[in-house]
Amino acid sequence: MNEISPRQTTEECLYLVSLNQLALQLSPYNFDIVMWQCKLYDQLHMSVSFVQAHQDLGLKGVQLESLGYLQLRHTLHNASYDSMLKPVLTKYKKYESLNHSDLQKLKLKTFDDDNYEQIENFVEYEAYLQQSYFARV
């Protein structure tokens, strides 16, 4: 997908946004097109449009962690914590809480099932979640 460069004219930027809108009309559920839309709006500092495009991605669970850098970077660049990052953090905290609860249950179940190899995977995943940049915000 095309990136916005500092040398592009306003007309070229509008062309890319229009092209993206057309692609969305033709394929409204295409994740890659919505992702491209987020990146375009981020590069153009179009915060309201970015927030809507980010919400349209419908990120859940681990996607919040892997694609959260977009929201975090945009929020820091545009200094809009309450309107932009807070909803994502709330969603992530819920995900983290559910994961913690599920992991505790799954670790106990692996002991009951004598499936000790699986415990290492759960412990590693727990450590991964604790290293999240969202966990540190």
Buried (B, 14 or more C-beta within 10 A) or exposed (E): EEEBEEEBEEEEBEEBBEBBEEBBEEEEEEEEBBBBBBBBBBBBEBBEBBBEBBEBBEBEEEEBBEBBEBBBEBBEEBEBEEEBBEBBBEBBEEBBEEBEEEBEEBBEEBEEEEEEEBBEEBEEBBEEBEEBEBEEB
